[in-house]
């Protein structure tokens, strides 16, 4: 757990540095990516084996 917290903190720091450099654009892309992932996960949970049928 400690190692995982350390790496996630490092990733957060890197993202913070990028957002400071690139302004709000990188932050917008990052939030958009998270939202897209959440939608995909929700669809998989609701559909179950929807990928196989489609």
C-alpha positions as CSV (number, residue, x, y, z in Angstrom):
1,X,0.0,0.0,0.0
2,X,2.8,2.4,0.9
3,X,4.5,1.9,-2.4
4,X,1.2,2.4,-4.3
5,X,0.6,5.7,-2.4
6,X,4.1,6.9,-3.3
7,X,3.8,6.2,-7.0
8,X,0.3,7.8,-7.2
9,X,1.7,10.9,-5.4
10,X,4.6,11.0,-7.9
11,X,2.1,10.8,-10.8
12,X,0.0,13.5,-9.2
13,X,3.1,15.7,-8.9
14,X,4.0,15.1,-12.6
15,X,0.4,16.0,-13.7
16,X,0.5,19.1,-11.5
17,X,3.7,20.2,-13.2
18,X,2.3,19.6,-16.6
19,X,-0.9,21.5,-15.8
20,X,1.1,24.5,-14.6
21,X,3.2,24.4,-17.8
22,X,0.3,23.9,-20.2
23,X,-2.3,25.9,-18.4
24,X,-5.9,24.5,-18.2
25,X,-5.6,22.5,-21.4
26,X,-3.8,19.5,-19.9
27,X,-6.1,19.6,-16.9
28,X,-9.1,19.5,-19.3
29,X,-7.7,16.5,-21.2
30,X,-7.0,14.7,-17.9
31,X,-10.5,15.2,-16.6
32,X,-11.9,14.2,-20.0
33,X,-9.9,11.0,-20.0
34,X,-11.1,10.1,-16.4
35,X,-14.7,10.8,-17.5
36,X,-14.3,8.6,-20.6
37,X,-12.9,5.8,-18.5
38,X,-15.8,6.0,-16.0
39,X,-18.3,5.8,-18.8
40,X,-16.6,2.8,-20.3
41,X,-16.5,1.0,-16.9
42,X,-20.2,1.8,-16.2
43,X,-21.2,0.5,-19.6
44,X,-19.3,-2.7,-19.0
45,X,-21.0,-3.2,-15.6
46,X,-24.5,-2.4,-16.9
47,X,-24.2,-4.4,-20.2
48,X,-22.3,-7.3,-18.7
49,X,-21.3,-9.3,-21.8
50,X,-22.4,-6.5,-24.2
51,X,-19.1,-6.5,-26.0
52,X,-19.6,-10.1,-27.1
53,X,-23.1,-9.6,-28.4
54,X,-22.4,-6.4,-30.3
